[in-house]
Amino acid sequence: MFFESSFFNNFDQKKKAELIRNIQSLMRCPNCGASYNASDISLLGQIDSVWVVHLDCPKCNAPVLSTVIVQEKEGRPTVSSRTKGWGKQSKITSDEVLDFHQFLEKFDGDFEKAINED
């Protein structure tokens, strides 16, 4: 369950700082390409090895909600990221906003069910 993993609860400040440094080295703002400062990264929670991360771009102020895969190697957190091919994305269309609005109207909070639907 979200936020209730023993890994998250036992994640000490040293490992949290190392995880944030790893995220800094891998991730760039998808809007302007800027690097993130440690203060721009918030760890929101995790499900198993998948962490939900909020990033605020220090250059263009674009907010980003991201997921990263964290694995411990030799007792240290390492981050896997699938950002290849990302960069400047096309603008969100009004149809996409409407589709998302309709999805949210029916959404019951069960992310696992929503992800597994076709």
N, C-alpha and C positions, 0 to 999 in steps of 0.2 A: 504494500500500500504506500502511496505517496507520502514522503516525509517520515515514515516510520521504520525505515531500514536500520538495522544495527550499524551498518557501515556508515550511514549518514550521522547517526547519533554519536558514534565513536570516532568520527573524523576529527582529529585534533587540529589545532590552529596551524601547526607547521605543515601538515599535509594539505590543509585548505589553501595556504599561501602558495605551496608548490603547484597545486592544481590550477590556481589562478594564473601563475606564471606560464604554465603549459598552454592554457587557453590563450593568453596574450601572444605567445609565439606562433600559434596556429591561425588565429582568427583575425580577420580584417572586416571593417565596415562594408557591407554589401552595397551601400549607397555611394560612398566616396573613397573607399579603400584605406581609410586611416587605421592606424594601430590603436589598440585599446590600452589604457592605463589600468592598473590594478583597481583603482577606485571606481572605474567604469563597469566593473564586472560584479554581478551578484549571483551567488549560488542559491537557487530557489528551493531545490529539492531533488530527489532522485527516486527512480524505480529500478531496482537491481543495479546494473552498471550504467544506466542511462540517466544523465543529469540534465535538469532544466536550468538554463542559465539566462539571465537578463543582462544585456549589454547596452550601454548608452555611448554613442559615438561622441568623442570629445571635440570633433571638428564640425560635423554637420548636425549633431544632436539627434540623429536617427535612433529610435529605440529598436532593439533586436531581441527577440525571444528565440533561443536556440536550444538544441539538445546536443549533448556531447557524450561519447562513450568513454567511460573511465575504467581502466584496469590497473590493478596494482602489480607492479613488477619489482621484485626485491624489496617489498614493503613501501614502495613509492608510487604515487598515482601518476599514470600516464594517460594522455588523452588521444583518442582517435577521432578524427573529424573528416567528414565527407563534404568538403567545400569545393572540390575541384569542379570547374565549370561554372562556379558562381562568379559574380561580378555585378556589373550594373544589370539590373533586371528591368523588364518592360513595366510600364505603369500598370497598376491594377485598374481593370475596367469596371464600369458601373454594373455590368452583368455579374462579374465576380463578387462584387460587394453584395449584390442582391442574393446570389447563391449562398454566400456565407451567412447572411442575415437569416435566410430560410433554414439553413442548417442549425443555427443557434436557437431558433424558435422551437425546434424539435429536440434539441440536445438535452439529454437527461443527466449529464455529468459523467457518464461511463465512457472514458477515453478508449479503453480496450475494445469495447463493442464498436465504437465509432471508427477506430483504425481498421478493424477486421471486416467492416462492411464494404461491399463493392461500390 
